Amino acid sequence: YSENINNEKIEFKQVKNNLNSFLNKKQFLKGSKSESRFSFKDLTISDNLIFVSYTEEVSKDCWNTGVIFSKINFKNINFIKLFSSTDCIKQNRKFNAQEAGGRIVMFDKNHILLSIGTYGRKSGHLAQDISSNNGKIIKINIQDTSFEIISLGHRNPEGLYYDKVNNFLLESEHGPAGGDEINMIKFNKLSLAEKNYGWPLASYGAHYGDELPISKSHSEKAFIEPLKYFVPSIGISEITKVGKKTYVAASMANKAL
């Protein structure tokens, strides 16, 4: 925390916190392999509340995406749990904690939107399982911690932008070998089955190995086509709005917007 960020020399004070209670050094070391990078994923501040998403060890060596929150305090922040999945993904040969999603955006004063990834090739099928939170966008009630699934069929959704003026959500997600996507999710009366974006049954990318064949066309499988897809992948990340009609997405591979 700094009291004055307008000076050329900014001096920060460390804010005490209890983040180690949720993700600590011992758990970081479990992610020494390139596919198992456990981390804090996103941070959002709204109305004096701070929300943090992270890869949560739900049970021993079994992980999913969780959210903690607290009132802002510049001396000591004491986070408490807001959201935790009841199921989790076991570490295995095809496990990948980088596919955790974890983007948080505000929906209204009582709700946040959270993206959750599929955590690797072996658990990709969970994106089509409505009893699982993985491969989904969910809306969480801040007051009572209840939540609902907004959309499904996502692989690793790392970008979210809620356009309040037009009442739709733009979502960007990493494809496999190719097939990064930008999707539009509308808040309408469609059933959950009609808000299915296809993974792992449809993608303009290709599976890395021995998984089932994949359809490039989404619509032929009754899934929603992406607004835009990228082959080869661009390492798509956050998406946001600039001005009234312009939307900008970040490419990590190209180091570009």
C-alpha positions as CSV (number, residue, x, y, z in Angstrom):
1,Y,0.0,0.0,0.0
2,S,1.2,3.5,-0.8
3,E,-0.3,6.7,0.4
4,N,0.9,8.7,-2.6
5,I,1.4,7.3,-6.0
6,N,1.9,10.6,-7.8
7,N,5.5,11.1,-6.6
8,E,8.4,9.9,-8.7
9,K,9.6,7.8,-5.8
10,I,6.8,5.6,-4.5
11,E,7.3,3.9,-1.1
12,F,5.1,0.8,-0.4
13,K,4.1,-0.6,2.9
14,Q,3.5,-4.3,3.2
15,V,-0.1,-5.1,4.1
16,K,-0.3,-8.1,6.5
17,N,-2.6,-10.8,5.3
18,N,-3.5,-14.5,5.7
19,L,-3.1,-15.6,2.1
20,N,-0.8,-18.4,3.2
21,S,-3.8,-20.0,4.9
22,F,-5.2,-20.7,1.4
23,L,-2.1,-21.3,-0.8
24,N,1.3,-21.6,0.8
25,K,4.9,-22.5,0.0
26,K,4.4,-26.2,0.6
27,Q,1.6,-26.2,-2.0
28,F,3.6,-24.1,-4.5
29,L,6.4,-26.7,-4.4
30,K,3.9,-29.4,-5.4
31,G,3.7,-27.5,-8.7
32,S,7.3,-27.8,-9.6
33,K,6.5,-29.4,-12.9
34,S,5.6,-27.1,-15.8
35,E,2.0,-28.5,-16.0
36,S,1.3,-28.0,-12.3
37,R,1.8,-24.3,-11.6
38,F,-0.4,-23.5,-8.6
39,S,-1.0,-19.8,-8.1
40,F,-3.3,-16.9,-7.3
41,K,-5.2,-16.3,-10.5
42,D,-7.0,-12.9,-10.3
43,L,-7.8,-10.0,-8.0
44,T,-10.8,-7.7,-8.3
45,I,-11.8,-4.7,-6.0
46,S,-15.3,-3.4,-5.8
47,D,-17.2,-1.3,-3.1
48,N,-14.3,-1.7,-0.5
49,L,-14.2,-5.5,-1.0
50,I,-11.3,-7.4,-2.5
51,F,-11.8,-10.7,-4.2
52,V,-9.0,-13.2,-5.0
53,S,-9.2,-16.4,-7.0
54,Y,-6.6,-19.2,-6.7
55,T,-5.9,-22.9,-7.3
56,E,-7.3,-24.5,-4.1
57,E,-6.1,-27.8,-2.8
58,V,-9.6,-29.1,-1.9
59,S,-8.2,-32.4,-0.6
60,K,-4.7,-33.9,-0.7
61,D,-3.3,-33.4,-4.2
62,C,-6.7,-32.7,-5.5
63,W,-7.4,-29.2,-6.9
64,N,-10.0,-26.8,-8.1
65,T,-10.5,-23.0,-8.4
66,G,-11.6,-21.2,-5.3
67,V,-12.4,-17.6,-4.3
68,I,-11.7,-15.7,-1.0
69,F,-12.6,-12.1,-0.1
70,S,-12.3,-9.5,2.5
71,K,-13.0,-5.8,3.3
72,I,-10.0,-3.7,2.3
73,N,-7.8,-2.8,5.2
74,F,-4.4,-1.2,4.7
75,K,-2.8,-2.7,7.8
76,N,-4.2,-6.3,7.9
77,I,-6.4,-8.1,5.4
78,N,-8.2,-11.2,6.8
79,F,-9.6,-13.2,3.9
80,I,-12.4,-15.7,4.3
81,K,-13.8,-18.3,1.9
82,L,-16.5,-17.2,-0.6
83,F,-16.5,-20.1,-3.0
84,S,-15.0,-23.6,-3.0
85,S,-15.9,-26.5,-5.3
86,T,-17.1,-29.7,-3.7
87,D,-15.3,-31.8,-6.3
88,C,-11.7,-31.5,-7.4
89,I,-9.2,-32.8,-10.0
90,K,-6.5,-35.2,-8.9
91,Q,-2.9,-34.6,-9.9
92,N,-2.0,-37.1,-12.7
93,R,0.1,-37.4,-15.8
94,K,-2.3,-35.1,-17.8
95,F,-3.1,-32.7,-15.0
96,N,-2.5,-29.0,-15.8
97,A,-3.1,-26.3,-13.1
98,Q,-2.5,-23.6,-15.7
99,E,-6.0,-24.5,-17.1
100,A,-7.7,-23.2,-14.0
101,G,-9.5,-20.2,-15.4
102,G,-10.0,-18.0,-12.4
103,R,-11.0,-14.6,-13.9
104,I,-13.3,-12.6,-11.7
105,V,-15.6,-9.7,-12.8
106,M,-18.4,-7.9,-11.0
107,F,-21.9,-8.6,-12.3
108,D,-23.7,-6.3,-9.8
109,K,-23.3,-5.3,-6.2
110,N,-24.4,-8.7,-5.0
111,H,-22.8,-11.0,-7.5
112,I,-19.4,-11.8,-9.1
113,L,-18.8,-13.9,-12.3
114,L,-16.0,-16.5,-12.1
115,S,-14.4,-18.6,-14.9
116,I,-13.3,-22.1,-14.1
117,G,-11.1,-24.2,-16.3
118,T,-10.8,-28.0,-16.8
119,Y,-7.3,-28.6,-15.3
120,G,-5.9,-30.7,-18.1
121,R,-6.6,-33.2,-20.8
122,K,-7.9,-36.1,-18.7
123,S,-10.6,-33.9,-17.1
124,G,-11.7,-32.1,-20.2
125,H,-15.0,-34.0,-20.3
126,L,-16.1,-32.2,-17.1
127,A,-16.8,-29.1,-19.3
128,Q,-19.9,-31.0,-20.5
129,D,-21.0,-32.3,-17.1
130,I,-23.5,-30.0,-15.4
131,S,-22.8,-31.6,-12.0
132,S,-19.2,-30.3,-12.2
133,N,-18.1,-26.6,-12.0
134,N,-15.2,-27.2,-14.3
135,G,-15.3,-25.7,-17.8
136,K,-18.0,-23.3,-16.7
137,I,-18.7,-19.6,-16.1
138,I,-20.6,-19.3,-12.8
139,K,-22.3,-16.4,-11.0
140,I,-21.7,-16.3,-7.2
141,N,-23.9,-14.5,-4.7
142,I,-21.7,-12.6,-2.4
143,Q,-24.3,-12.4,0.3
144,D,-25.2,-16.1,0.7
145,T,-22.4,-17.8,-1.3
146,S,-24.9,-19.6,-3.6
147,F,-24.0,-19.9,-7.2
148,E,-25.4,-20.8,-10.6
149,I,-23.9,-22.0,-13.9
150,I,-24.1,-19.3,-16.6
151,S,-22.5,-21.3,-19.5
152,L,-20.5,-24.5,-20.1
153,G,-18.2,-26.1,-22.6
154,H,-15.2,-24.0,-21.9
155,R,-11.6,-25.2,-21.8
156,N,-9.5,-22.5,-20.0
157,P,-11.4,-19.2,-19.9
158,E,-8.9,-16.5,-18.8
159,G,-10.6,-13.4,-20.0
160,L,-14.0,-12.0,-19.0
161,Y,-15.7,-8.6,-19.6
162,Y,-19.3,-7.9,-18.6
163,D,-20.8,-5.2,-20.8
164,K,-23.5,-3.8,-18.5
165,V,-24.8,-1.4,-21.2
166,N,-25.5,-4.3,-23.7
167,N,-26.0,-7.0,-21.0
168,F,-23.7,-9.6,-22.4
169,L,-20.4,-11.2,-21.3
170,L,-17.4,-11.5,-23.6
171,E,-15.2,-14.5,-22.7
172,S,-11.8,-15.4,-24.1
173,E,-10.3,-18.8,-23.7
174,H,-7.2,-20.8,-24.6
175,G,-7.8,-23.6,-27.1
176,P,-5.6,-26.7,-27.3
177,A,-3.2,-26.8,-30.3
178,G,-4.8,-23.9,-31.9
179,G,-8.4,-22.7,-31.5
180,D,-8.2,-19.8,-29.0
181,E,-11.7,-18.3,-28.8
182,I,-13.7,-15.2,-28.1
183,N,-17.3,-16.0,-27.1
184,M,-20.4,-13.9,-26.4
185,I,-22.5,-15.1,-23.5
186,K,-26.0,-13.5,-23.4
187,F,-28.1,-13.2,-20.2
188,N,-31.4,-14.3,-21.6
189,K,-34.0,-17.0,-21.1
190,L,-32.2,-19.7,-23.0
191,S,-31.7,-23.0,-21.3
192,L,-28.3,-24.1,-20.0
193,A,-28.1,-26.6,-22.8
194,E,-28.4,-23.7,-25.3
195,K,-25.4,-21.9,-23.6
196,N,-22.9,-24.7,-24.5
197,Y,-19.7,-23.6,-26.2
198,G,-18.6,-27.1,-27.2
199,W,-15.4,-28.1,-25.4
200,P,-14.0,-30.8,-25.6
201,L,-16.3,-32.0,-28.4
202,A,-15.8,-29.0,-30.7
203,S,-12.8,-26.7,-31.3
204,Y,-11.0,-25.1,-34.2
205,G,-7.8,-26.4,-32.6
206,A,-6.7,-30.0,-32.3
207,H,-6.2,-32.3,-29.3
208,Y,-2.6,-32.8,-28.3
209,G,-2.7,-36.6,-28.0
210,D,-4.9,-39.6,-27.7
211,E,-8.2,-38.0,-26.9
212,L,-11.4,-38.5,-28.9
213,P,-11.7,-37.0,-32.3
214,I,-12.8,-33.3,-32.3
215,S,-15.3,-31.5,-34.5
216,K,-14.2,-28.1,-35.9
217,S,-17.8,-27.0,-36.5
218,H,-19.6,-26.1,-33.3
219,S,-23.0,-25.6,-34.8
220,E,-23.1,-29.0,-36.4
221,K,-23.0,-30.4,-32.9
222,A,-25.6,-27.9,-31.6
223,F,-23.0,-25.8,-29.8
224,I,-22.5,-22.1,-30.0
225,E,-19.9,-20.9,-32.5
226,P,-17.2,-18.5,-31.2
227,L,-17.4,-14.9,-32.3
228,K,-13.7,-15.2,-33.3
229,Y,-11.2,-18.0,-33.2
230,F,-7.4,-18.1,-33.8
231,V,-5.4,-20.8,-35.6
232,P,-2.6,-21.0,-34.6
233,S,-3.3,-19.9,-31.0
234,I,-2.2,-16.4,-29.9
235,G,-2.1,-17.2,-26.2
236,I,-5.3,-15.1,-25.7
237,S,-5.7,-13.5,-22.2
238,E,-7.9,-10.7,-20.8
239,I,-10.5,-8.9,-22.9
240,T,-12.0,-5.5,-22.1
241,K,-13.8,-2.6,-23.6
242,V,-12.3,0.7,-24.7
243,G,-14.8,3.5,-25.5
244,K,-18.4,2.7,-26.6
245,K,-17.9,0.2,-29.3
246,T,-14.3,-1.1,-29.2
247,Y,-13.2,-4.4,-27.5
248,V,-9.6,-5.3,-27.0
249,A,-8.0,-8.7,-26.2
250,A,-4.5,-9.4,-25.1
251,S,-2.2,-11.9,-26.9
252,M,0.6,-13.4,-24.7
253,A,2.2,-15.2,-27.6
254,N,2.5,-12.1,-29.8
255,K,3.0,-9.7,-26.9
256,A,0.3,-7.6,-28.5
257,L,-3.3,-6.3,-28.3
